[in-house]
Amino acid sequence: MSQYAVILFESTHDAIRADKLLREKLPVTLIPTPRRFSASCGIALRFDAGRLAMMEELIEKHQINGTVHMMDE
């Protein structure tokens, strides 16, 4: 099983802003929020779990409002 991570957002605005900022540094994909996380805005950002440390640094640097969750395929 391969692992990936998602960032969940409270608003669509936060998701789109994060996508714009982060895709310049790492490969990310906007996806529908996984069903098990129904409390978010409906859009999540998917990225490779192996890049978690770099992603966390970028989230802090750009003050992105989102929470990271690990996933299994």
Contacts in CASP RR format, 6 or more apart in sequence:
PFRMAT RR
TARGET T0000
AUTHOR 0000-0000-0000
METHOD contacts of the structure
MODEL  1
MSQYAVILFESTHDAIRADKLLREKLPVTLIPTPRRFSASCGIALRFDAG
RLAMMEELIEKHQINGTVHMMDE
1 72 0 8 1.000
1 73 0 8 1.000
2 72 0 8 1.000
2 73 0 8 1.000
3 49 0 8 1.000
3 50 0 8 1.000
3 70 0 8 1.000
3 71 0 8 1.000
3 72 0 8 1.000
3 73 0 8 1.000
4 46 0 8 1.000
4 47 0 8 1.000
4 48 0 8 1.000
4 49 0 8 1.000
4 70 0 8 1.000
4 71 0 8 1.000
4 73 0 8 1.000
5 46 0 8 1.000
5 47 0 8 1.000
5 48 0 8 1.000
5 49 0 8 1.000
5 52 0 8 1.000
5 55 0 8 1.000
5 68 0 8 1.000
5 69 0 8 1.000
5 70 0 8 1.000
5 71 0 8 1.000
6 31 0 8 1.000
6 33 0 8 1.000
6 34 0 8 1.000
6 37 0 8 1.000
6 44 0 8 1.000
6 45 0 8 1.000
6 46 0 8 1.000
6 47 0 8 1.000
6 68 0 8 1.000
6 69 0 8 1.000
6 71 0 8 1.000
7 18 0 8 1.000
7 44 0 8 1.000
7 45 0 8 1.000
7 47 0 8 1.000
7 55 0 8 1.000
7 59 0 8 1.000
7 64 0 8 1.000
7 66 0 8 1.000
7 67 0 8 1.000
7 68 0 8 1.000
7 69 0 8 1.000
8 33 0 8 1.000
8 37 0 8 1.000
8 40 0 8 1.000
8 41 0 8 1.000
8 44 0 8 1.000
8 66 0 8 1.000
8 67 0 8 1.000
8 69 0 8 1.000
9 15 0 8 1.000
9 18 0 8 1.000
9 40 0 8 1.000
9 41 0 8 1.000
9 43 0 8 1.000
9 44 0 8 1.000
9 45 0 8 1.000
9 65 0 8 1.000
9 66 0 8 1.000
10 40 0 8 1.000
10 41 0 8 1.000
10 65 0 8 1.000
10 66 0 8 1.000
11 41 0 8 1.000
11 65 0 8 1.000
12 41 0 8 1.000
12 42 0 8 1.000
12 43 0 8 1.000
14 41 0 8 1.000
14 64 0 8 1.000
14 65 0 8 1.000
14 66 0 8 1.000
15 30 0 8 1.000
15 41 0 8 1.000
15 42 0 8 1.000
15 43 0 8 1.000
15 44 0 8 1.000
15 45 0 8 1.000
16 30 0 8 1.000
16 43 0 8 1.000
17 64 0 8 1.000
18 45 0 8 1.000
18 59 0 8 1.000
18 62 0 8 1.000
18 64 0 8 1.000
18 66 0 8 1.000
19 28 0 8 1.000
19 30 0 8 1.000
19 45 0 8 1.000
21 58 0 8 1.000
21 62 0 8 1.000
21 64 0 8 1.000
22 28 0 8 1.000
22 45 0 8 1.000
22 47 0 8 1.000
22 55 0 8 1.000
22 58 0 8 1.000
22 62 0 8 1.000
22 64 0 8 1.000
25 54 0 8 1.000
25 58 0 8 1.000
26 47 0 8 1.000
26 48 0 8 1.000
26 51 0 8 1.000
26 54 0 8 1.000
26 55 0 8 1.000
26 58 0 8 1.000
27 47 0 8 1.000
27 48 0 8 1.000
28 45 0 8 1.000
28 46 0 8 1.000
28 47 0 8 1.000
29 45 0 8 1.000
29 46 0 8 1.000
29 47 0 8 1.000
30 43 0 8 1.000
30 44 0 8 1.000
30 45 0 8 1.000
30 46 0 8 1.000
31 43 0 8 1.000
31 44 0 8 1.000
31 45 0 8 1.000
31 46 0 8 1.000
32 42 0 8 1.000
32 43 0 8 1.000
32 44 0 8 1.000
33 40 0 8 1.000
33 41 0 8 1.000
33 42 0 8 1.000
33 43 0 8 1.000
33 44 0 8 1.000
34 44 0 8 1.000
34 71 0 8 1.000
37 44 0 8 1.000
37 69 0 8 1.000
47 55 0 8 1.000
49 70 0 8 1.000
49 71 0 8 1.000
52 68 0 8 1.000
52 70 0 8 1.000
55 68 0 8 1.000
56 68 0 8 1.000
58 64 0 8 1.000
59 66 0 8 1.000
59 68 0 8 1.000
END
